[in-house]
Amino acid sequence: MHAAPWSSGSQGVANVSHGCVGMATDDARWVFENSRRGDVVEVTGTDRQMTLENGWGDWNATPEAYAEGSAL
């Protein structure tokens, strides 16, 4: 999640990101002033599932899928 003023005309209308949640600068400022590290961010309104290769991969895996890749 970050400010992305270069894409403000497309935000909420078109997928112009490689996976980031881009926001107008004022909106990003509000989020960062009113949230804490570790707060959950749930992205809705899409039919695409997050892949393990995109972003914070481990957090995107189910506990079962994560355990399958364990060395233990």
mmCIF file of the N, C-alpha and C atoms, coordinates in Angstrom:
data_MODEL
# 
_entry.id   MODEL 
# 
loop_
_atom_site.group_PDB 
_atom_site.id 
_atom_site.type_symbol 
_atom_site.label_atom_id 
_atom_site.label_alt_id 
_atom_site.label_comp_id 
_atom_site.label_asym_id 
_atom_site.label_entity_id 
_atom_site.label_seq_id 
_atom_site.pdbx_PDB_ins_code 
_atom_site.Cartn_x 
_atom_site.Cartn_y 
_atom_site.Cartn_z 
_atom_site.occupancy 
_atom_site.B_iso_or_equiv 
_atom_site.pdbx_formal_charge 
_atom_site.auth_seq_id 
_atom_site.auth_comp_id 
_atom_site.auth_asym_id 
_atom_site.auth_atom_id 
_atom_site.pdbx_PDB_model_num 
ATOM 1   N N  . MET A 1 1  ? 0.849   -1.164  0.000   1.00 0.00 ? 1  MET A N  1 
ATOM 2   C CA . MET A 1 1  ? 0.000   0.000   0.000   1.00 0.00 ? 1  MET A CA 1 
ATOM 3   C C  . MET A 1 1  ? 0.894   1.225   0.000   1.00 0.00 ? 1  MET A C  1 
ATOM 4   N N  . HIS A 1 2  ? 0.585   2.129   -0.896  1.00 0.00 ? 2  HIS A N  1 
ATOM 5   C CA . HIS A 1 2  ? 1.380   3.355   -0.968  1.00 0.00 ? 2  HIS A CA 1 
ATOM 6   C C  . HIS A 1 2  ? 0.655   4.401   -1.797  1.00 0.00 ? 2  HIS A C  1 
ATOM 7   N N  . ALA A 1 3  ? 1.124   5.625   -1.658  1.00 0.00 ? 3  ALA A N  1 
ATOM 8   C CA . ALA A 1 3  ? 0.608   6.698   -2.502  1.00 0.00 ? 3  ALA A CA 1 
ATOM 9   C C  . ALA A 1 3  ? 1.046   6.435   -3.933  1.00 0.00 ? 3  ALA A C  1 
ATOM 10  N N  . ALA A 1 4  ? 0.139   6.642   -4.855  1.00 0.00 ? 4  ALA A N  1 
ATOM 11  C CA . ALA A 1 4  ? 0.439   6.477   -6.282  1.00 0.00 ? 4  ALA A CA 1 
ATOM 12  C C  . ALA A 1 4  ? -0.285  7.566   -7.061  1.00 0.00 ? 4  ALA A C  1 
ATOM 13  N N  . PRO A 1 5  ? 0.159   8.816   -6.895  1.00 0.00 ? 5  PRO A N  1 
ATOM 14  C CA . PRO A 1 5  ? -0.546  9.920   -7.546  1.00 0.00 ? 5  PRO A CA 1 
ATOM 15  C C  . PRO A 1 5  ? -0.539  9.828   -9.066  1.00 0.00 ? 5  PRO A C  1 
ATOM 16  N N  . TRP A 1 6  ? 0.430   9.113   -9.639  1.00 0.00 ? 6  TRP A N  1 
ATOM 17  C CA . TRP A 1 6  ? 0.518   8.969   -11.091 1.00 0.00 ? 6  TRP A CA 1 
ATOM 18  C C  . TRP A 1 6  ? -0.623  8.137   -11.666 1.00 0.00 ? 6  TRP A C  1 
ATOM 19  N N  . SER A 1 7  ? -1.318  7.361   -10.815 1.00 0.00 ? 7  SER A N  1 
ATOM 20  C CA . SER A 1 7  ? -2.408  6.521   -11.323 1.00 0.00 ? 7  SER A CA 1 
ATOM 21  C C  . SER A 1 7  ? -3.761  6.911   -10.748 1.00 0.00 ? 7  SER A C  1 
ATOM 22  N N  . SER A 1 8  ? -3.860  8.093   -10.163 1.00 0.00 ? 8  SER A N  1 
ATOM 23  C CA . SER A 1 8  ? -5.111  8.463   -9.481  1.00 0.00 ? 8  SER A CA 1 
ATOM 24  C C  . SER A 1 8  ? -6.316  8.452   -10.413 1.00 0.00 ? 8  SER A C  1 
ATOM 25  N N  . GLY A 1 9  ? -6.132  8.736   -11.688 1.00 0.00 ? 9  GLY A N  1 
ATOM 26  C CA . GLY A 1 9  ? -7.247  8.710   -12.626 1.00 0.00 ? 9  GLY A CA 1 
ATOM 27  C C  . GLY A 1 9  ? -7.773  7.314   -12.903 1.00 0.00 ? 9  GLY A C  1 
ATOM 28  N N  . SER A 1 10 ? -6.964  6.299   -12.650 1.00 0.00 ? 10 SER A N  1 
ATOM 29  C CA . SER A 1 10 ? -7.359  4.914   -12.905 1.00 0.00 ? 10 SER A CA 1 
ATOM 30  C C  . SER A 1 10 ? -7.782  4.164   -11.642 1.00 0.00 ? 10 SER A C  1 
ATOM 31  N N  . GLN A 1 11 ? -7.500  4.716   -10.486 1.00 0.00 ? 11 GLN A N  1 
ATOM 32  C CA . GLN A 1 11 ? -7.790  4.026   -9.232  1.00 0.00 ? 11 GLN A CA 1 
ATOM 33  C C  . GLN A 1 11 ? -9.280  3.790   -9.077  1.00 0.00 ? 11 GLN A C  1 
ATOM 34  N N  . GLY A 1 12 ? -9.621  2.540   -8.801  1.00 0.00 ? 12 GLY A N  1 
ATOM 35  C CA . GLY A 1 12 ? -11.014 2.163   -8.646  1.00 0.00 ? 12 GLY A CA 1 
ATOM 36  C C  . GLY A 1 12 ? -11.731 1.910   -9.961  1.00 0.00 ? 12 GLY A C  1 
ATOM 37  N N  . VAL A 1 13 ? -11.023 2.075   -11.083 1.00 0.00 ? 13 VAL A N  1 
ATOM 38  C CA . VAL A 1 13 ? -11.638 1.929   -12.396 1.00 0.00 ? 13 VAL A CA 1 
ATOM 39  C C  . VAL A 1 13 ? -10.932 0.872   -13.237 1.00 0.00 ? 13 VAL A C  1 
ATOM 40  N N  . ALA A 1 14 ? -9.600  0.857   -13.208 1.00 0.00 ? 14 ALA A N  1 
ATOM 41  C CA . ALA A 1 14 ? -8.827  -0.045  -14.058 1.00 0.00 ? 14 ALA A CA 1 
ATOM 42  C C  . ALA A 1 14 ? -7.665  -0.637  -13.269 1.00 0.00 ? 14 ALA A C  1 
ATOM 43  N N  . ASN A 1 15 ? -7.261  -1.835  -13.644 1.00 0.00 ? 15 ASN A N  1 
ATOM 44  C CA . ASN A 1 15 ? -6.127  -2.491  -13.024 1.00 0.00 ? 15 ASN A CA 1 
ATOM 45  C C  . ASN A 1 15 ? -4.859  -2.014  -13.709 1.00 0.00 ? 15 ASN A C  1 
ATOM 46  N N  . VAL A 1 16 ? -4.173  -1.083  -13.072 1.00 0.00 ? 16 VAL A N  1 
ATOM 47  C CA . VAL A 1 16 ? -2.948  -0.539  -13.650 1.00 0.00 ? 16 VAL A CA 1 
ATOM 48  C C  . VAL A 1 16 ? -1.745  -0.796  -12.746 1.00 0.00 ? 16 VAL A C  1 
ATOM 49  N N  . SER A 1 17 ? -1.900  -1.710  -11.813 1.00 0.00 ? 17 SER A N  1 
ATOM 50  C CA . SER A 1 17 ? -0.852  -2.005  -10.844 1.00 0.00 ? 17 SER A CA 1 
ATOM 51  C C  . SER A 1 17 ? -0.312  -3.407  -11.069 1.00 0.00 ? 17 SER A C  1 
ATOM 52  N N  . HIS A 1 18 ? 0.859   -3.645  -10.542 1.00 0.00 ? 18 HIS A N  1 
ATOM 53  C CA . HIS A 1 18 ? 1.437   -4.983  -10.550 1.00 0.00 ? 18 HIS A CA 1 
ATOM 54  C C  . HIS A 1 18 ? 1.141   -5.692  -9.236  1.00 0.00 ? 18 HIS A C  1 
ATOM 55  N N  . GLY A 1 19 ? 0.176   -5.220  -8.501  1.00 0.00 ? 19 GLY A N  1 
ATOM 56  C CA . GLY A 1 19 ? -0.209  -5.867  -7.254  1.00 0.00 ? 19 GLY A CA 1 
ATOM 57  C C  . GLY A 1 19 ? -0.285  -4.936  -6.062  1.00 0.00 ? 19 GLY A C  1 
ATOM 58  N N  . CYS A 1 20 ? 0.235   -3.740  -6.199  1.00 0.00 ? 20 CYS A N  1 
ATOM 59  C CA . CYS A 1 20 ? 0.182   -2.796  -5.084  1.00 0.00 ? 20 CYS A CA 1 
ATOM 60  C C  . CYS A 1 20 ? -1.216  -2.200  -4.949  1.00 0.00 ? 20 CYS A C  1 
ATOM 61  N N  . VAL A 1 21 ? -1.528  -1.749  -3.755  1.00 0.00 ? 21 VAL A N  1 
ATOM 62  C CA . VAL A 1 21 ? -2.736  -0.965  -3.535  1.00 0.00 ? 21 VAL A CA 1 
ATOM 63  C C  . VAL A 1 21 ? -2.290  0.487   -3.577  1.00 0.00 ? 21 VAL A C  1 
ATOM 64  N N  . GLY A 1 22 ? -2.521  1.133   -4.715  1.00 0.00 ? 22 GLY A N  1 
ATOM 65  C CA . GLY A 1 22 ? -2.120  2.516   -4.887  1.00 0.00 ? 22 GLY A CA 1 
ATOM 66  C C  . GLY A 1 22 ? -3.261  3.448   -4.515  1.00 0.00 ? 22 GLY A C  1 
ATOM 67  N N  . MET A 1 23 ? -2.917  4.565   -3.911  1.00 0.00 ? 23 MET A N  1 
ATOM 68  C CA . MET A 1 23 ? -3.927  5.525   -3.453  1.00 0.00 ? 23 MET A CA 1 
ATOM 69  C C  . MET A 1 23 ? -3.500  6.940   -3.804  1.00 0.00 ? 23 MET A C  1 
ATOM 70  N N  . ALA A 1 24 ? -4.484  7.826   -3.837  1.00 0.00 ? 24 ALA A N  1 
ATOM 71  C CA . ALA A 1 24 ? -4.171  9.245   -3.943  1.00 0.00 ? 24 ALA A CA 1 
ATOM 72  C C  . ALA A 1 24 ? -3.362  9.627   -2.703  1.00 0.00 ? 24 ALA A C  1 
ATOM 73  N N  . THR A 1 25 ? -2.542  10.644  -2.808  1.00 0.00 ? 25 THR A N  1 
ATOM 74  C CA . THR A 1 25 ? -1.640  11.020  -1.722  1.00 0.00 ? 25 THR A CA 1 
ATOM 75  C C  . THR A 1 25 ? -2.390  11.310  -0.427  1.00 0.00 ? 25 THR A C  1 
ATOM 76  N N  . ASP A 1 26 ? -3.483  12.059  -0.490  1.00 0.00 ? 26 ASP A N  1 
ATOM 77  C CA . ASP A 1 26 ? -4.242  12.372  0.732   1.00 0.00 ? 26 ASP A CA 1 
ATOM 78  C C  . ASP A 1 26 ? -4.833  11.120  1.355   1.00 0.00 ? 26 ASP A C  1 
ATOM 79  N N  . ASP A 1 27 ? -5.318  10.186  0.524   1.00 0.00 ? 27 ASP A N  1 
ATOM 80  C CA . ASP A 1 27 ? -5.868  8.932   1.051   1.00 0.00 ? 27 ASP A CA 1 
ATOM 81  C C  . ASP A 1 27 ? -4.769  8.097   1.697   1.00 0.00 ? 27 ASP A C  1 
ATOM 82  N N  . ALA A 1 28 ? -3.602  8.041   1.077   1.00 0.00 ? 28 ALA A N  1 
ATOM 83  C CA . ALA A 1 28 ? -2.488  7.285   1.641   1.00 0.00 ? 28 ALA A CA 1 
ATOM 84  C C  . ALA A 1 28 ? -2.047  7.888   2.969   1.00 0.00 ? 28 ALA A C  1 
ATOM 85  N N  . ARG A 1 29 ? -2.024  9.200   3.041   1.00 0.00 ? 29 ARG A N  1 
ATOM 86  C CA . ARG A 1 29 ? -1.664  9.865   4.297   1.00 0.00 ? 29 ARG A CA 1 
ATOM 87  C C  . ARG A 1 29 ? -2.643  9.459   5.391   1.00 0.00 ? 29 ARG A C  1 
ATOM 88  N N  . TRP A 1 30 ? -3.940  9.451   5.095   1.00 0.00 ? 30 TRP A N  1 
ATOM 89  C CA . TRP A 1 30 ? -4.942  9.069   6.096   1.00 0.00 ? 30 TRP A CA 1 
ATOM 90  C C  . TRP A 1 30 ? -4.709  7.636   6.566   1.00 0.00 ? 30 TRP A C  1 
ATOM 91  N N  . VAL A 1 31 ? -4.479  6.717   5.614   1.00 0.00 ? 31 VAL A N  1 
ATOM 92  C CA . VAL A 1 31 ? -4.252  5.315   5.979   1.00 0.00 ? 31 VAL A CA 1 
ATOM 93  C C  . VAL A 1 31 ? -3.050  5.189   6.902   1.00 0.00 ? 31 VAL A C  1 
ATOM 94  N N  . PHE A 1 32 ? -1.951  5.821   6.563   1.00 0.00 ? 32 PHE A N  1 
ATOM 95  C CA . PHE A 1 32 ? -0.743  5.681   7.362   1.00 0.00 ? 32 PHE A CA 1 
ATOM 96  C C  . PHE A 1 32 ? -0.845  6.391   8.704   1.00 0.00 ? 32 PHE A C  1 
ATOM 97  N N  . GLU A 1 33 ? -1.660  7.419   8.803   1.00 0.00 ? 33 GLU A N  1 
ATOM 98  C CA . GLU A 1 33 ? -1.857  8.086   10.093  1.00 0.00 ? 33 GLU A CA 1 
ATOM 99  C C  . GLU A 1 33 ? -2.844  7.345   10.978  1.00 0.00 ? 33 GLU A C  1 
ATOM 100 N N  . ASN A 1 34 ? -3.665  6.469   10.407  1.00 0.00 ? 34 ASN A N  1 
ATOM 101 C CA . ASN A 1 34 ? -4.741  5.818   11.155  1.00 0.00 ? 34 ASN A CA 1 
ATOM 102 C C  . ASN A 1 34 ? -4.628  4.299   11.200  1.00 0.00 ? 34 ASN A C  1 
ATOM 103 N N  . SER A 1 35 ? -3.503  3.761   10.813  1.00 0.00 ? 35 SER A N  1 
ATOM 104 C CA . SER A 1 35 ? -3.322  2.314   10.874  1.00 0.00 ? 35 SER A CA 1 
ATOM 105 C C  . SER A 1 35 ? -1.993  2.007   11.551  1.00 0.00 ? 35 SER A C  1 
ATOM 106 N N  . ARG A 1 36 ? -1.835  0.744   11.898  1.00 0.00 ? 36 ARG A N  1 
ATOM 107 C CA . ARG A 1 36 ? -0.610  0.304   12.559  1.00 0.00 ? 36 ARG A CA 1 
ATOM 108 C C  . ARG A 1 36 ? -0.034  -0.877  11.805  1.00 0.00 ? 36 ARG A C  1 
ATOM 109 N N  . ARG A 1 37 ? 1.245   -1.072  11.921  1.00 0.00 ? 37 ARG A N  1 
ATOM 110 C CA . ARG A 1 37 ? 1.891   -2.234  11.316  1.00 0.00 ? 37 ARG A CA 1 
ATOM 111 C C  . ARG A 1 37 ? 1.190   -3.490  11.815  1.00 0.00 ? 37 ARG A C  1 
ATOM 112 N N  . GLY A 1 38 ? 0.838   -4.367  10.888  1.00 0.00 ? 38 GLY A N  1 
ATOM 113 C CA . GLY A 1 38 ? 0.153   -5.602  11.245  1.00 0.00 ? 38 GLY A CA 1 
ATOM 114 C C  . GLY A 1 38 ? -1.350  -5.553  11.032  1.00 0.00 ? 38 GLY A C  1 
ATOM 115 N N  . ASP A 1 39 ? -1.909  -4.352  10.812  1.00 0.00 ? 39 ASP A N  1 
ATOM 116 C CA . ASP A 1 39 ? -3.337  -4.265  10.511  1.00 0.00 ? 39 ASP A CA 1 
ATOM 117 C C  . ASP A 1 39 ? -3.633  -5.045  9.232   1.00 0.00 ? 39 ASP A C  1 
ATOM 118 N N  . VAL A 1 40 ? -4.742  -5.734  9.229   1.00 0.00 ? 40 VAL A N  1 
ATOM 119 C CA . VAL A 1 40 ? -5.136  -6.530  8.076   1.00 0.00 ? 40 VAL A CA 1 
ATOM 120 C C  . VAL A 1 40 ? -5.695  -5.619  6.991   1.00 0.00 ? 40 VAL A C  1 
ATOM 121 N N  . VAL A 1 41 ? -5.293  -5.874  5.764   1.00 0.00 ? 41 VAL A N  1 
ATOM 122 C CA . VAL A 1 41 ? -5.838  -5.168  4.607   1.00 0.00 ? 41 VAL A CA 1 
ATOM 123 C C  . VAL A 1 41 ? -6.514  -6.210  3.736   1.00 0.00 ? 41 VAL A C  1 
ATOM 124 N N  . GLU A 1 42 ? -7.798  -6.071  3.545   1.00 0.00 ? 42 GLU A N  1 
ATOM 125 C CA . GLU A 1 42 ? -8.548  -7.010  2.717   1.00 0.00 ? 42 GLU A CA 1 
ATOM 126 C C  . GLU A 1 42 ? -8.970  -6.303  1.441   1.00 0.00 ? 42 GLU A C  1 
ATOM 127 N N  . VAL A 1 43 ? -8.516  -6.813  0.322   1.00 0.00 ? 43 VAL A N  1 
ATOM 128 C CA . VAL A 1 43 ? -8.857  -6.239  -0.973  1.00 0.00 ? 43 VAL A CA 1 
ATOM 129 C C  . VAL A 1 43 ? -10.078 -6.969  -1.502  1.00 0.00 ? 43 VAL A C  1 
ATOM 130 N N  . THR A 1 44 ? -11.106 -6.219  -1.851  1.00 0.00 ? 44 THR A N  1 
ATOM 131 C CA . THR A 1 44 ? -12.346 -6.803  -2.371  1.00 0.00 ? 44 THR A CA 1 
ATOM 132 C C  . THR A 1 44 ? -12.629 -6.232  -3.750  1.00 0.00 ? 44 THR A C  1 
ATOM 133 N N  . GLY A 1 45 ? -13.602 -6.816  -4.418  1.00 0.00 ? 45 GLY A N  1 
ATOM 134 C CA . GLY A 1 45 ? -14.023 -6.292  -5.704  1.00 0.00 ? 45 GLY A CA 1 
ATOM 135 C C  . GLY A 1 45 ? -13.235 -6.829  -6.880  1.00 0.00 ? 45 GLY A C  1 
ATOM 136 N N  . THR A 1 46 ? -12.531 -7.928  -6.672  1.00 0.00 ? 46 THR A N  1 
ATOM 137 C CA . THR A 1 46 ? -11.777 -8.533  -7.765  1.00 0.00 ? 46 THR A CA 1 
ATOM 138 C C  . THR A 1 46 ? -12.081 -10.020 -7.821  1.00 0.00 ? 46 THR A C  1 
ATOM 139 N N  . ASP A 1 47 ? -11.966 -10.596 -9.007  1.00 0.00 ? 47 ASP A N  1 
ATOM 140 C CA . ASP A 1 47 ? -12.164 -12.039 -9.129  1.00 0.00 ? 47 ASP A CA 1 
ATOM 141 C C  . ASP A 1 47 ? -10.828 -12.767 -9.201  1.00 0.00 ? 47 ASP A C  1 
ATOM 142 N N  . ARG A 1 48 ? -9.729  -12.037 -9.071  1.00 0.00 ? 48 ARG A N  1 
ATOM 143 C CA . ARG A 1 48 ? -8.392  -12.632 -9.118  1.00 0.00 ? 48 ARG A CA 1 
ATOM 144 C C  . ARG A 1 48 ? -7.900  -12.933 -7.709  1.00 0.00 ? 48 ARG A C  1 
ATOM 145 N N  . GLN A 1 49 ? -7.386  -14.135 -7.509  1.00 0.00 ? 49 GLN A N  1 
ATOM 146 C CA . GLN A 1 49 ? -6.810  -14.512 -6.228  1.00 0.00 ? 49 GLN A CA 1 
ATOM 147 C C  . GLN A 1 49 ? -5.341  -14.092 -6.185  1.00 0.00 ? 49 GLN A C  1 
ATOM 148 N N  . MET A 1 50 ? -4.871  -13.718 -5.016  1.00 0.00 ? 50 MET A N  1 
ATOM 149 C CA . MET A 1 50 ? -3.466  -13.390 -4.845  1.00 0.00 ? 50 MET A CA 1 
ATOM 150 C C  . MET A 1 50 ? -2.645  -14.664 -5.028  1.00 0.00 ? 50 MET A C  1 
ATOM 151 N N  . THR A 1 51 ? -1.543  -14.567 -5.729  1.00 0.00 ? 51 THR A N  1 
ATOM 152 C CA . THR A 1 51 ? -0.677  -15.727 -5.933  1.00 0.00 ? 51 THR A CA 1 
ATOM 153 C C  . THR A 1 51 ? 0.481   -15.678 -4.935  1.00 0.00 ? 51 THR A C  1 
ATOM 154 N N  . LEU A 1 52 ? 1.088   -16.815 -4.691  1.00 0.00 ? 52 LEU A N  1 
ATOM 155 C CA . LEU A 1 52 ? 2.202   -16.872 -3.753  1.00 0.00 ? 52 LEU A CA 1 
ATOM 156 C C  . LEU A 1 52 ? 3.415   -16.111 -4.257  1.00 0.00 ? 52 LEU A C  1 
ATOM 157 N N  . GLU A 1 53 ? 3.503   -15.901 -5.563  1.00 0.00 ? 53 GLU A N  1 
ATOM 158 C CA . GLU A 1 53 ? 4.652   -15.207 -6.132  1.00 0.00 ? 53 GLU A CA 1 
ATOM 159 C C  . GLU A 1 53 ? 4.485   -13.693 -6.138  1.00 0.00 ? 53 GLU A C  1 
ATOM 160 N N  . ASN A 1 54 ? 3.335   -13.196 -5.755  1.00 0.00 ? 54 ASN A N  1 
ATOM 161 C CA . ASN A 1 54 ? 3.039   -11.773 -5.856  1.00 0.00 ? 54 ASN A CA 1 
ATOM 162 C C  . ASN A 1 54 ? 2.886   -11.181 -4.462  1.00 0.00 ? 54 ASN A C  1 
ATOM 163 N N  . GLY A 1 55 ? 3.857   -10.430 -4.027  1.00 0.00 ? 55 GLY A N  1 
ATOM 164 C CA . GLY A 1 55 ? 3.741   -9.786  -2.728  1.00 0.00 ? 55 GLY A CA 1 
ATOM 165 C C  . GLY A 1 55 ? 4.247   -10.657 -1.597  1.00 0.00 ? 55 GLY A C  1 
ATOM 166 N N  . TRP A 1 56 ? 3.554   -10.608 -0.494  1.00 0.00 ? 56 TRP A N  1 
ATOM 167 C CA . TRP A 1 56 ? 3.950   -11.325 0.721   1.00 0.00 ? 56 TRP A CA 1 
ATOM 168 C C  . TRP A 1 56 ? 3.476   -12.767 0.621   1.00 0.00 ? 56 TRP A C  1 
ATOM 169 N N  . GLY A 1 57 ? 4.170   -13.569 -0.169  1.00 0.00 ? 57 GLY A N  1 
ATOM 170 C CA . GLY A 1 57 ? 3.752   -14.923 -0.507  1.00 0.00 ? 57 GLY A CA 1 
ATOM 171 C C  . GLY A 1 57 ? 3.310   -15.782 0.645   1.00 0.00 ? 57 GLY A C  1 
ATOM 172 N N  . ASP A 1 58 ? 4.090   -15.862 1.705   1.00 0.00 ? 58 ASP A N  1 
ATOM 173 C CA . ASP A 1 58 ? 3.735   -16.747 2.818   1.00 0.00 ? 58 ASP A CA 1 
ATOM 174 C C  . ASP A 1 58 ? 2.387   -16.393 3.421   1.00 0.00 ? 58 ASP A C  1 
ATOM 175 N N  . TRP A 1 59 ? 2.049   -15.125 3.450   1.00 0.00 ? 59 TRP A N  1 
ATOM 176 C CA . TRP A 1 59 ? 0.786   -14.699 4.041   1.00 0.00 ? 59 TRP A CA 1 
ATOM 177 C C  . TRP A 1 59 ? -0.408  -15.080 3.166   1.00 0.00 ? 59 TRP A C  1 
ATOM 178 N N  . ASN A 1 60 ? -0.146  -15.378 1.902   1.00 0.00 ? 60 ASN A N  1 
ATOM 179 C CA . ASN A 1 60 ? -1.214  -15.712 0.974   1.00 0.00 ? 60 ASN A CA 1 
ATOM 180 C C  . ASN A 1 60 ? -1.540  -17.195 0.946   1.00 0.00 ? 60 ASN A C  1 
ATOM 181 N N  . ALA A 1 61 ? -0.748  -18.010 1.627   1.00 0.00 ? 61 ALA A N  1 
ATOM 182 C CA . ALA A 1 61 ? -0.951  -19.457 1.622   1.00 0.00 ? 61 ALA A CA 1 
ATOM 183 C C  . ALA A 1 61 ? -1.880  -19.874 2.753   1.00 0.00 ? 61 ALA A C  1 
ATOM 184 N N  . THR A 1 62 ? -2.678  -20.895 2.493   1.00 0.00 ? 62 THR A N  1 
ATOM 185 C CA . THR A 1 62 ? -3.458  -21.487 3.576   1.00 0.00 ? 62 THR A CA 1 
ATOM 186 C C  . THR A 1 62 ? -2.490  -22.204 4.511   1.00 0.00 ? 62 THR A C  1 
ATOM 187 N N  . PRO A 1 63 ? -2.868  -22.436 5.754   1.00 0.00 ? 63 PRO A N  1 
ATOM 188 C CA . PRO A 1 63 ? -1.975  -23.176 6.658   1.00 0.00 ? 63 PRO A CA 1 
ATOM 189 C C  . PRO A 1 63 ? -1.593  -24.548 6.094   1.00 0.00 ? 63 PRO A C  1 
ATOM 190 N N  . GLU A 1 64 ? -2.529  -25.201 5.414   1.00 0.00 ? 64 GLU A N  1 
ATOM 191 C CA . GLU A 1 64 ? -2.247  -26.515 4.840   1.00 0.00 ? 64 GLU A CA 1 
ATOM 192 C C  . GLU A 1 64 ? -1.211  -26.428 3.717   1.00 0.00 ? 64 GLU A C  1 
ATOM 193 N N  . ALA A 1 65 ? -1.380  -25.445 2.839   1.00 0.00 ? 65 ALA A N  1 
ATOM 194 C CA . ALA A 1 65 ? -0.427  -25.276 1.730   1.00 0.00 ? 65 ALA A CA 1 
ATOM 195 C C  . ALA A 1 65 ? 0.941   -24.880 2.263   1.00 0.00 ? 65 ALA A C  1 
ATOM 196 N N  . TYR A 1 66 ? 0.977   -24.075 3.287   1.00 0.00 ? 66 TYR A N  1 
ATOM 197 C CA . TYR A 1 66 ? 2.233   -23.653 3.878   1.00 0.00 ? 66 TYR A CA 1 
ATOM 198 C C  . TYR A 1 66 ? 2.951   -24.851 4.490   1.00 0.00 ? 66 TYR A C  1 
ATOM 199 N N  . ALA A 1 67 ? 2.210   -25.719 5.182   1.00 0.00 ? 67 ALA A N  1 
ATOM 200 C CA . ALA A 1 67 ? 2.800   -26.900 5.817   1.00 0.00 ? 67 ALA A CA 1 
ATOM 201 C C  . ALA A 1 67 ? 3.342   -27.870 4.768   1.00 0.00 ? 67 ALA A C  1 
ATOM 202 N N  . GLU A 1 68 ? 2.706   -27.941 3.615   1.00 0.00 ? 68 GLU A N  1 
ATOM 203 C CA . GLU A 1 68 ? 3.195   -28.830 2.541   1.00 0.00 ? 68 GLU A CA 1 
ATOM 204 C C  . GLU A 1 68 ? 4.592   -28.427 2.080   1.00 0.00 ? 68 GLU A C  1 
ATOM 205 N N  . GLY A 1 69 ? 4.898   -27.155 2.137   1.00 0.00 ? 69 GLY A N  1 
ATOM 206 C CA . GLY A 1 69 ? 6.211   -26.689 1.706   1.00 0.00 ? 69 GLY A CA 1 
ATOM 207 C C  . GLY A 1 69 ? 7.242   -26.664 2.819   1.00 0.00 ? 69 GLY A C  1 
ATOM 208 N N  . SER A 1 70 ? 6.858   -27.115 3.994   1.00 0.00 ? 70 SER A N  1 
ATOM 209 C CA . SER A 1 70 ? 7.751   -27.080 5.153   1.00 0.00 ? 70 SER A CA 1 
ATOM 210 C C  . SER A 1 70 ? 8.838   -28.139 5.040   1.00 0.00 ? 70 SER A C  1 
ATOM 211 N N  . ALA A 1 71 ? 9.987   -27.832 5.575   1.00 0.00 ? 71 ALA A N  1 
ATOM 212 C CA . ALA A 1 71 ? 11.097  -28.797 5.622   1.00 0.00 ? 71 ALA A CA 1 
ATOM 213 C C  . ALA A 1 71 ? 10.933  -29.759 6.784   1.00 0.00 ? 71 ALA A C  1 
ATOM 214 N N  . LEU A 1 72 ? 9.969   -29.491 7.639   1.00 0.00 ? 72 LEU A N  1 
ATOM 215 C CA . LEU A 1 72 ? 9.779   -30.375 8.812   1.00 0.00 ? 72 LEU A CA 1 
ATOM 216 C C  . LEU A 1 72 ? 8.936   -31.577 8.487   1.00 0.00 ? 72 LEU A C  1 
# 
